[in-house]
Amino acid sequence: MEPVPRYRFERIVQDAIDLIPDELSAVLDNVAIVIEDSAPDEPDLLGVFDGVPITERNDDEAPSVITIFRHPLCACAADEQELIDEVAITVIHELAHAAGIDDDRLDELGWG
């Protein structure tokens, strides 16, 4: 589908953040979530975690960043409901990395 307007995409991302279980919400204390149109070097990348997982973090670490990419997420969705689902999966996937869960474990859990 064509990219939704940025304001609508921001709302979809916020709705996905609101779905995060209370058990994982502590991970968000030192994680910023930002939205970019696409990754410069990887145009198909849906999201990325950049930082130190909470399991390895020291108190003096800079905040980590989760970036959610609007254009590739819109491109992989057939309609807005599918976009909402893909954004939720991407946000949870990247937040799991912030919590120290690696890709192998995410695959086992069905969030790969």
N, C-alpha and C positions, 0 to 999 in steps of 0.2 A: 504494500500500500504506500501511497505518497506520505511523506513525513507530516505528522500532525503539527499544528502550531506549537511553538515552544511553551507557551503558557499552559496548554492542554497537556503536553508531555510532562511538565513539571508537576501538575496535579496528579497524573497517573503514577509518577515516581513517589510522590508524597503518600498516596493511597497505599502503595506497596510497602513503604516504610511503616505505615500505621498497622500493617498486618503482621509485623515482626513480633514473635512471641516474647512475653516478658522475660523469659530466661535468656534471650539473646539481646535484649535492649541495653544491658550493661556494656556490651561491646561498642555501642554507638557513642558512649561517653567521650571517646577520644578519636572518633572517625568522622570526617567530613564527607558528605555525599554531594558530588557536583555532577552537572550535566554538560556534556559537550556534544557537538553535532556528530563528529566521528574522530577516530584515532588517526593521527597523521600518517603513521607507518603501517597501520593494520586497519584498512577501511571496513573490514567485516567484523571487527571486534565489538561485542555487545557491551562489555563492561570489564573493568580491571580494578584490582585492589593494589594500592601502592603504599607500602608501609611495613610496620612490624606487627605481626599478630599479637593479640592480647596475651597469649601464652608465653611470649618471649619479650614482652614490653617492659621497659624500665620506666620509673616515674618521670624521668627527665626526657623521654622520647618526644619528638615532634608528633603532632597528630597524623594519623594515617588518612588516606584519601581513597574513596571509592568513586570511580568515574563511570557514569552510565552514558552510553552513546545513542543519541536519538535516531540518527539516520539509519544505521544498520538494524536497530530494533524495529523501526517502522518497515524497513525493506523485507524483513523476514516474517512479517505478519500479514495475513490476508484481510483482516478487518480490525476494528478497534478492540473488540473483546479478546482477540488473539494477542494484540499488542499489550493489553492490560496483563494477560497471563504471562507473556514473555518478559515484561518488565519486572513483575513480581518474582519470577524465577531468577532473573539476573541479579536483582537486588539481594535476594536471599543467598544466592551462590557467592557473590562477592563479600557479603557480610560473614558468611561462613569462613572465608579465607581470613577475614579480620579476627575471627574467633579461633584461628589456628587449625581449621579443618582443611586438609589437602584435597586435591582433585580425585585421588583414588577413593578416599572415603566418601566424597560427594557422589561419585559414581555408584558406590554401594548403596547410598541412601536414595538414589534416584534423582539427584540434583545436579548431575554432571553436565 
